Amino acid sequence: MVVCLRGGDVTSYGVLNNPGGYDQLFKQGALFLPVCEYFKKKLITLGCDPRKIVVHHSAINCSQFYFKERKKENKKRSAINVVSVCRLVQKKGLSFAIEAISDVTDKYKNVHFTIVGDGHYFKQLKRLVNELGLKRKVTFFGWATQDQIVKILDQSHIFLSPSIQSTRGEEEGIANALKEAMAMGLIAIGTWHAGTPELVEHKVSGFLVPEKNSKEIAKKIKYIIEHPEIWGTMGLAARKKVENEFEINKSIEELEKVFYTLMDNKSKIDEELIKEQDGDLGDVI
């Protein structure tokens, strides 16, 4: 039995709400596949045998997310498009992104923030936008098809992924939407959250800020706007990072190897058990 574990499986359920809930599963399971190193450590803390754990990243099809070098137009009032793509839930940290946009647009009137996705936090986020007077600066796009997402990303410059630990203890592994944006060359701002630092190398393939810190998000957005000379190299580094470690075809090959190794090990164990049983039978005879 092989078990893949993701965000809520490892964090809120496993750690806070059901301690010991996985004990039997850890005994019976042959292999556990967390989506990041951070979750591997969590599983070990919960009591899983480290020898049964292999980190297997969730991957994307890079061929569907074409790379484009981001460039700042020479026109002074040219739009700077900032985007987030996610479910509208607490752990995505979008309230801090909206607060950051409020700070940024005080100085840079040409910045616009598009939020793609929906969820039970929509009304709360909409209220925050209204309270901050950002109706013209923030667009709630709602759910989008993959083609629509690619088009929006293509027209954008900066991607925000300000993930946080929710009040229920939920964390996420590594957001797929962040991988998609980086594959297309956007400059990413993430947080020092769970598995995000395993994708975003700070100041190389993007930027990382502390969780729940809108001021730091705003500072990084301003820095990116003011330093367009880094856009090309950072966007290319982001693309290479995703291609090298999070590309679907490589991921499939790696998973096949893991399964074949598991099957080979089981065959060896079965052979040893048969030999032991034959030996016991011989002694009886």
TORMIMI-617697 format. One record per residue: residue in three letters; x, y, z of N, C-alpha, C in turn. Coordinates in steps of 0.001 Angstrom, whole numbers, padded with zeros to 6 digits, always signed. Example, Ala and Ser with C-alpha at 12.3 -4.5 7.8 and 13.67 -1.06 7.14 Angstrom:
! TORMIMI-617697
ALA+013190-005690+007800+012300-004500+007800+013200-003300+007800/SER+012850-002250+007080+013670-001060+007140+012900+000030+007870/
This chain:
! TORMIMI-617697
MET+000845-001195+000000+000000+000000+000000+000879+001244+000000/VAL+000641+002126-000963+001371+003385-001093+000408+004531-000806/VAL+000840+005478+000011-000028+006575+000438+000619+007911+000087/CYS-000116+008763-000619+000339+010121-000916-000329+011081+000066/LEU+000468+011916+000705-000075+012845+001699+000185+014286+001278/ARG-000857+015107+001446-000776+016506+001042-001052+017406+002247/GLY-001381+018680+001984-001462+019686+003028-002186+019323+004306/GLY-003522+019307+004239-004309+019056+005435-004109+017672+006016/ASP-003704+016702+005178-003465+015332+005658-002363+015305+006713/VAL-001343+016112+006482-000151+016080+007337-000230+017104+008459/THR-000883+018240+008199-000844+019335+009164-002046+019326+010100/SER-003162+019894+009690-004278+020060+010622-004836+018727+011113/TYR-004999+017745+010198-005557+016451+010622-004544+015679+011461/GLY-003348+015531+010911-002372+014681+011572-001812+015237+012857/VAL-001547+016542+012887-000855+017125+014035-001816+017599+015112/LEU-002833+018367+014720-003673+019032+015715-004929+018258+016088/ASN-005625+017751+015086-006979+017240+015340-007067+015749+015620/ASN-006042+014995+015292-006147+013550+015453-004793+012921+015770/PRO-004151+013320+016856-002852+012724+017199-002970+011215+017361/GLY-002083+010496+016714-002138+009037+016755-003069+008441+015726/GLY-003754+009294+014962-004731+008811+013993-004135+008017+012850/TYR-002840+008196+012605-002186+007507+011499-001339+006312+011967/ASP-001360+006002+013240-000473+004951+013769-000645+003628+013032/GLN-001893+003201+012847-002151+001928+012171-001749+001998+010707/LEU-002023+003140+010088-001655+003329+008682-000139+003257+008510/PHE+000599+003868+009414+002061+003844+009328+002603+002413+009436/LYS+001916+001572+010198+002353+000174+010337+002052-000624+009066/GLN+000870-000401+008495+000420-001202+007358+000980-000707+006025/GLY+001197+000587+005894+001657+001144+004635+003085+000750+004309/ALA+003335+000505+003035+004691+000149+002598+005509+001375+002219/LEU+004815+002434+001768+005517+003614+001272+004625+004841+001426/PHE+005238+005963+001847+004503+007208+002029+005171+008296+001194/LEU+004342+009029+000443+004850+010007-000520+004373+011419-000173/PRO+005042+012113+000727+004715+013519+000961+005190+014355-000222/VAL+004576+015530-000419+004884+016334-001600+006048+017299-001388/CYS+006621+017332-000179+007776+018199+000060+008572+017688+001260/GLU+009799+018164+001383+010672+017763+002488+010089+018199+003830/TYR+009433+019338+003822+008822+019851+005044+007801+018861+005589/PHE+006999+018277+004710+006001+017299+005139+006646+015972+005553/LYS+007782+015650+004954+008511+014448+005385+008881+014560+006860/LYS+009386+015725+007245+009745+015937+008649+008517+015839+009545/LYS+007395+016357+009056+006154+016263+009820+005746+014805+010035/LEU+005867+013992+008974+005494+012577+009069+006373+011837+010075/ILE+007646+012143+010065+008561+011514+011018+008170+011888+012445/THR+007819+013165+012629+007373+013629+013953+006112+012890+014394/LEU+005241+012573+013429+004000+011860+013742+004226+010375+014020/GLY+005433+009892+013737+005741+008497+014052+005947+007587+012865/CYS+006023+008140+011660+006242+007315+010476+007720+006937+010373/ASP+007982+005698+009996+009349+005217+009800+009999+005981+008641/PRO+011109+006696+008888+011757+007463+007810+012127+006623+006596/ARG+012383+005319+006821+012771+004441+005713+011605+004187+004757/LYS+010396+004482+005194+009216+004285+004350+008818+005548+003591/ILE+009568+006626+003757+009158+007915+003200+010029+008303+002008/VAL+009390+008687+000919+010068+009246-000258+009324+010517-000665/VAL+010038+011632-000730+009416+012887-001159+009170+012821-002664/HIS+007919+013077-003044+007571+013101-004470+006773+014357-004757/HIS+007404+015309-005438+006769+016596-005707+005567+016465-006631/SER+004554+017242-006346+003479+017431-007316+004063+018211-008488/ALA+003754+017797-009714+004433+018365-010887+003441+018994-011849/ILE+003977+019769-012802+003152+020404-013830+003717+020072-015214/ASN+002897+020257-016220+003323+020060-017608+003864+021392-018132/CYS+005178+021525-018137+005793+022803-018506+005476+023225-019942/SER+005187+022257-020806+004898+022596-022202+003606+023406-022328/GLN+002752+023360-021313+001496+024104-021337+001639+025517-020768/PHE+002828+025815-020224+003075+027123-019622+004363+027685-020216/TYR+004206+028412-021316+005362+028854-022090+006070+030017-021404/PHE+007381+030003-021511+008208+031026-020873+008266+032300-021708/LYS+008203+033431-021020+008402+034725-021659+009166+035630-020704/GLU+010225+036237-021196+010975+037159-020344+010128+038398-020058/ARG+010023+038716-018777+009230+039882-018387+010073+041147-018552/LYS+009465+042160-019150+010159+043419-019360+009252+044569-018953/LYS+009862+045588-018392+009119+046782-018011+009091+047737-019194/GLU+007902+048142-019587+007775+049063-020716+008336+050431-020342/ASN+008831+051125-021327+009456+052425-021087+008466+053505-020677/LYS+007212+053311-021079+006211+054316-020731+006043+054399-019214/LYS+006042+055599-018705+005993+055826-017259+004728+055254-016634/ARG+003614+055307-017328+002342+054881-016767+001934+053478-017202/SER+002861+052740-017796+002536+051382-018225+002135+050537-017018/ALA+001113+049708-017195+000577+048926-016080+001576+047881-015596/ILE+001618+047712-014285+002331+046603-013646+001261+045668-013108/ASN+001147+044491-013699+000084+043559-013331+000581+042516-012335/VAL-000073+042491-011190+000223+041541-010115-000925+040542-010066/VAL-000624+039270-009819-001670+038250-009883-001459+037182-008813/SER-002564+036623-008344-002572+035406-007516-003598+034457-008106/VAL-003278+033163-008084-004202+032132-008553-004316+031088-007450/CYS-005501+030957-006860-005653+030026-005743-007105+029944-005307/ARG-007393+028977-004436-008677+028954-003756-008698+030103-002748/LEU-009852+030688-002544-009961+031795-001593-010258+031217-000210/VAL-009184+030742+000419-009265+030172+001758-008183+030820+002614/GLN-008293+030641+003909-007427+031382+004827-005941+031134+004612/LYS-005563+029857+004401-004141+029543+004345-003430+030141+003124/LYS-004183+030657+002159-003567+031304+000994-003060+032710+001318/GLY-003488+033294+002441-002932+034553+002910-003254+035769+002065/LEU-004346+035751+001325-004629+036831+000385-004950+038164+001046/SER-005421+038139+002279-005701+039406+002958-004421+040224+003103/PHE-003304+039548+003310-002024+040249+003447-001539+040772+002092/ALA-001870+040038+001037-001536+040514-000307-002320+041779-000637/ILE-003602+041797-000283-004444+042964-000556-003952+044176+000228/GLU-003595+043963+001490-003044+045063+002297-001749+045588+001685/ALA-000939+044690+001150+000318+045098+000501+000040+045941-000740/ILE-000966+045541-001515-001327+046295-002716-001779+047709-002341/SER-002493+047830-001234-002924+049143-000762-001720+050036-000494/ASP-000696+049467+000112+000546+050202+000388+001247+050580-000918/VAL+001369+049629-001819+002102+049847-003069+001429+050907-003935/THR+000090+050843-004034-000616+051754-004935-000656+053192-004420/ASP-000284+053403-003168-000139+054777-002676+000952+055505-003452/LYS+001975+054739-003875+003093+055325-004624+002994+055032-006111/TYR+002620+053791-006442+002578+053360-007843+001122+053175-008272/LYS+000584+054182-008921-000825+054174-009315-001108+053212-010466/ASN-000056+052748-011132-000230+051890-012311-000219+050402-011977/VAL-000253+050069-010685-000265+048664-010265-001709+048167-010160/HIS-001953+046962-010718-003276+046345-010631-003108+044884-010188/PHE-003988+044459-009290-003923+043118-008707-005139+042314-009142/THR-004892+041165-009783-005962+040255-010199-005911+038990-009360/ILE-007036+038630-008778-007142+037407-007979-007995+036408-008750/VAL-007401+035295-009128-008100+034257-009881-008430+033111-008930/GLY-009718+032777-008847-010137+031698-007960-011371+032101-007179/ASP-011869+031171-006382-013054+031443-005571-012980+030578-004312/GLY-013865+030851-003380-013874+030097-002135-014631+030843-001056/HIS-014702+030247+000130-015555+030806+001180-014994+032089+001783/TYR-013770+032476+001439-013214+033737+001927-013511+034908+000990/PHE-014245+034655-000078-014482+035717-001070-015107+036967-000440/LYS-016191+036801+000317-016891+037958+000886-015982+038749+001825/GLN-015199+038040+002602-014294+038701+003534-013227+039507+002785/LEU-012680+038925+001725-011662+039611+000937-012259+040794+000174/LYS-013461+040601-000351-014160+041676-001065-014400+042856-000125/ARG-014788+042557+001113-015027+043600+002101-013744+044370+002388/LEU-012638+043648+002501-011352+044291+002755-010965+045222+001613/VAL-011184+044768+000388-010893+045606-000791-011698+046890-000737/ASN-012973+046788-000388-013837+047962-000306-013390+048903+000809/GLU-013035+048326+001955-012601+049141+003094-011331+049921+002785/LEU-010453+049324+001984-009184+049970+001645-009278+050860+000408/GLY-010463+050942-000166-010661+051786-001334-009933+051300-002573/LEU-009943+049972-002766-009166+049369-003858-010028+048800-004978/LYS-011283+049243-005079-012182+048670-006085-011598+048733-007494/ARG-010899+049820-007802-010335+049975-009139-008957+049340-009271/LYS-008397+048884-008165-007043+048334-008178-007004+046815-008035/VAL-008117+046224-007641-008173+044771-007422-009350+044188-008193/THR-009082+043155-008981-010123+042456-009728-010248+041028-009218/PHE-011468+040627-008873-011757+039232-008544-012250+038566-009818/PHE-011414+037734-010416-011755+037117-011698-012708+035940-011521/GLY-012600+035249-010384-013379+034031-010179-012644+032816-010734/TRP-013353+031695-010821-012743+030484-011376-012376+030714-012840/ALA-011296+030072-013275-010838+030243-014653-010415+028904-015229/THR-010531+028765-016532-010004+027589-017219-008483+027711-017297/GLN-007830+026622-017646-006370+026675-017782-005963+027663-018866/ASP-006680+027680-019968-006359+028630-021036-006478+030073-020560/GLN-007508+030348-019774-007681+031695-019238-006551+032056-018267/ILE-006164+031092-017453-005073+031336-016506-003781+031640-017236/VAL-003482+030854-018264-002264+031085-019047-002279+032494-019655/LYS-003427+032914-020160-003544+034253-020763-003314+035341-019726/ILE-003893+035163-018539-003716+036155-017467-002258+036212-017019/LEU-001648+035059-016843-000235+035021-016441+000647+035666-017500/ASP+000318+035414-018760+001106+035973-019854+001120+037503-019814/GLN+000034+038089-019341-000100+039541-019315+000363+040154-017984/SER+000884+039318-017099+001258+039778-015759+002771+039816-015569/HIS+003198+040442-014473+004617+040621-014183+005044+039964-012862/ILE+004201+040105-011844+004546+039650-010491+003467+038685-010003/PHE+003902+037578-009389+002963+036591-008854+003108+036545-007338/LEU+001978+036631-006640+001978+036587-005175+001434+035254-004672/SER+002203+034630-003781+001763+033389-003143+002055+033500-001644/PRO+001267+034331-000926+001571+034661+000477+000992+033664+001483/SER+001279+032388+001307+000677+031328+002121+000998+031493+003613/ILE+000046+031078+004446+000200+031158+005891-000323+029874+006531/GLN+000007+029678+007792-000627+028605+008560-001975+029124+009045/SER-003039+028395+008756-004372+028838+009146-004586+028637+010641/THR-005679+029199+011152-006003+029041+012570-006297+027585+012917/ARG-006629+026777+011909-006860+025339+012115-005571+024536+012002/GLY-004467+025238+011754-003181+024562+011632-002870+024059+010241/GLU-003711+024388+009265-003492+023921+007895-002307+024642+007247/GLU-001507+023873+006542-000422+024417+005730-000484+023738+004372/GLU+000165+024334+003389+000197+023683+002085+001618+023290+001739/GLY+001720+022299+000828+003047+021833+000442+003754+022861-000412/ILE+003589+022744-001713+004130+023717-002659+003041+023977-003687/ALA+002571+025197-003754+001420+025520-004597+001726+025297-006078/ASN+000859+024550-006769+001041+024309-008204+000937+025598-009007/ALA+000043+026500-008594-000110+027764-009318+001181+028570-009294/LEU+001919+028466-008196+003213+029151-008099+004205+028553-009091/LYS+004188+027240-009251+005058+026585-010228+004715+027041-011647/GLU+003426+027127-011929+002986+027524-013262+003439+028954-013590/ALA+003288+029845-012620+003692+031241-012831+005197+031351-013037/MET+005949+030624-012244+007409+030657-012374+007851+030052-013703/ALA+007141+029014-014154+007466+028401-015447+007285+029397-016583/MET+006382+030356-016392+006120+031354-017430+006989+032601-017280/GLY+007859+032602-016258+008807+033693-016132+008375+034849-015261/LEU+007253+034717-014550+006837+035793-013650+007780+035866-012448/ILE+007891+037049-011864+008699+037216-010665+007817+036877-009471/ALA+008196+035864-008714+007357+035333-007649+007746+035895-006290/ILE+006718+036154-005489+006904+036486-004079+006121+035468-003271/GLY+006831+034656-002516+006201+033669-001649+006546+033952-000203/THR+006185+033039+000674+006497+033193+002094+007368+032038+002569/TRP+008016+032262+003708+008778+031188+004343+007760+030245+004989/HIS+007098+029486+004144+005974+028660+004574+006119+027246+004041/ALA+006080+026270+004942+006066+024850+004568+007074+024549+003458/GLY+006582+024041+002290+007499+023640+001227+007863+024729+000239/THR+007311+025938+000382+007571+026998-000594+009059+027279-000804/PRO+009884+027329+000265+011312+027581+000062+012040+026471-000708/GLU+011388+025309-000874+011981+024245-001683+011820+024532-003175/LEU+010924+025461-003501+010722+025880-004889+011356+027245-005156/VAL+011064+028203-004312+011560+029570-004504+012865+029753-003750/GLU+013946+029922-004497+015230+030235-003866+015318+031751-003734/HIS+015368+032214-002500+015286+033638-002203+016352+034447-002941/LYS+015905+035449-003668+016736+036379-004427+017380+035747-005669/VAL+017033+034499-005954+017553+033826-007147+016421+033535-008129/SER+015445+032747-007695+014302+032418-008559+013019+033091-008079/GLY+013162+034013-007140+012011+034727-006593+012374+035326-005250/PHE+011359+035744-004508+011586+036342-003194+010712+035660-002157/LEU+011217+035600-000925+010466+035048+000193+010364+036089+001297/VAL+009201+036131+001930+008983+037055+003041+008354+036275+004195/PRO+008400+036813+005408+007745+036132+006530+006244+036029+006314/GLU+005625+035021+006914+004178+034876+006843+003478+036066+007506/LYS+002293+036388+007005+001418+037402+007614+002084+038769+007725/ASN+002867+039129+006727+003603+040385+006793+003375+041190+005510/SER+002304+041974+005500+001957+042744+004303+003006+043810+003991/LYS+003653+044345+005015+004681+045369+004794+005841+044820+003985/GLU+006263+043597+004313+007380+042986+003583+006974+042623+002153/ILE+005733+042177+001978+005254+041900+000618+005304+043181-000207/ALA+004816+044277+000382+004816+045570-000312+006234+046007-000663/LYS+007163+045820+000257+008558+046199+000006+009120+045441-001191/LYS+008806+044145-001262+009329+043329-002362+008692+043730-003693/ILE+007410+044043-003688+006759+044493-004924+007420+045786-005409/LYS+007623+046714-004496+008265+047985-004850+009683+047756-005375/TYR+010401+046847-004722+011775+046556-005156+011788+046013-006584/ILE+010867+045108-006873+010778+044522-008221+010462+045606-009250/ILE+009507+046462-008925+009141+047546-009840+010334+048455-010110/GLU+011103+048723-009077+012218+049671-009178+013490+049062-009746/HIS+013508+047736-009901+014713+047062-010422+014352+046121-011578/PRO+013911+046660-012683+013539+045820-013833+014721+045055-014419/GLU+015937+045446-014071+017117+044758-014609+017234+043322-014094/ILE+016529+042979-013009+016601+041613-012472+015530+040704-013068/TRP+014566+041272-013767+013411+040489-014209+013812+039322-015101/GLY+014691+039572-016053+015058+038538-017015+015770+037365-016385/THR+016819+037650-015608+017611+036573-014998+016813+035811-013949/MET+016022+036528-013158+015233+035863-012123+014116+035016-012743/GLY+013484+035535-013786+012433+034773-014460+012978+033506-015102/LEU+014168+033601-015687+014781+032427-016308+015197+031405-015257/ALA+015718+031877-014130+016083+030970-013036+014856+030240-012507/ALA+013733+030943-012455+012489+030327-012000+012047+029227-012961/ARG+012107+029518-014259+011729+028525-015268+012606+027273-015149/LYS+013907+027462-015022+014829+026320-014941+014571+025489-013685/LYS+014257+026164-012590+013973+025458-011343+012773+024527-011511/VAL+011722+025031-012135+010520+024232-012337+010794+023090-013320/GLU+011485+023396-014416+011809+022363-015405+012642+021245-014795/ASN+013593+021593-013964+014527+020602-013425+013924+019737-012332/GLU+012984+020283-011544+012531+019561-010360+011026+019323-010273/PHE+010237+019993-011121+008789+019904-010973+008080+019656-012300/GLU+008753+019068-013255+008185+018823-014574+007533+017447-014608/ILE+006359+017334-015188+005520+016142-015059+006169+014887-015638/ASN+006819+014976-016799+007394+013780-017422+008540+013208-016578/LYS+009376+014086-016047+010442+013628-015146+009848+013036-013878/SER+008777+013667-013407+008129+013198-012183+007573+011789-012359/ILE+006976+011532-013522+006420+010197-013800+007531+009143-013818/GLU+008647+009466-014460+009786+008541-014516+010314+008239-013118/GLU+010404+009274-012292+010900+009084-010931+009945+008216-010115/LEU+008644+008432-010311+007666+007650-009560+007686+006188-009999/GLU+007869+005940-011283+007986+004567-011773+009172+003862-011116/LYS+010296+004542-011024+011486+003967-010383+011204+003624-008926/VAL+010484+004525-008254+010142+004290-006849+009276+003043-006717/PHE+008287+002908-007603+007398+001748-007546+008136+000451-007866/TYR+009013+000479-008884+009782-000724-009228+010699-001135-008082/THR+011301-000164-007434+012156-000462-006283+011345-001090-005164/LEU+010142-000550-004934+009264-001092-003906+008876-002533-004235/MET+008568-002796-005500+008186-004145-005917+009357-005121-005789/ASP+010557-004665-006154+011742-005518-006036+012012-005870-004576/ASN+011877-004880-003710+012119-005120-002286+011100-006096-001718/LYS+009842-005955-002148+008801-006870-001665+009082-008294-002135/SER+009550-008435-003380+009866-009769-003904+010978-010419-003087/LYS+011982-009637-002730+013090-010156-001936+012618-010581-000552/ILE+011730-009763+000050+011198-010095+001373+010365-011368+001301/ASP+009547-011495+000233+008718-012695+000069+009590-013941-000084/GLU+010684-013819-000832+011592-014949-001020+012219-015376+000307/GLU+012593-014387+001103+013187-014692+002402+012184-015377+003319/LEU+010915-014908+003259+009884-015527+004081+009642-016972+003660/ILE+009642-017228+002347+009442-018584+001837+010574-019501+002294/LYS+011809-018988+002227+012967-019776+002670+012857-020113+004151/GLU+012411-019105+004933+012256-019338+006370+011204-020402+006630/GLN+010084-020324+005870+008996-021295+006044+009449-022684+005622/ASP+010223-022765+004533+010730-024063+004074+011658-024646+005099/GLY+012458-023793+005700+013397-024277+006729+012646-024802+007942/ASP+011615-024081+008347+010827-024538+009486+010155-025863+009191/LEU+009636-026018+007940+008971-027260+007556+009963-028407+007554/GLY+011186-028156+007100+012217-029195+007084+012555-029680+008472/ASP+012614-028718+009410+012911-029083+010794+011825-029970+011360/VAL+010564-029651+010982+009435-030437+011499+009517-031861+010962/ILE+009841-031993+009628+009937-033308+009026+011093-034091+009637/
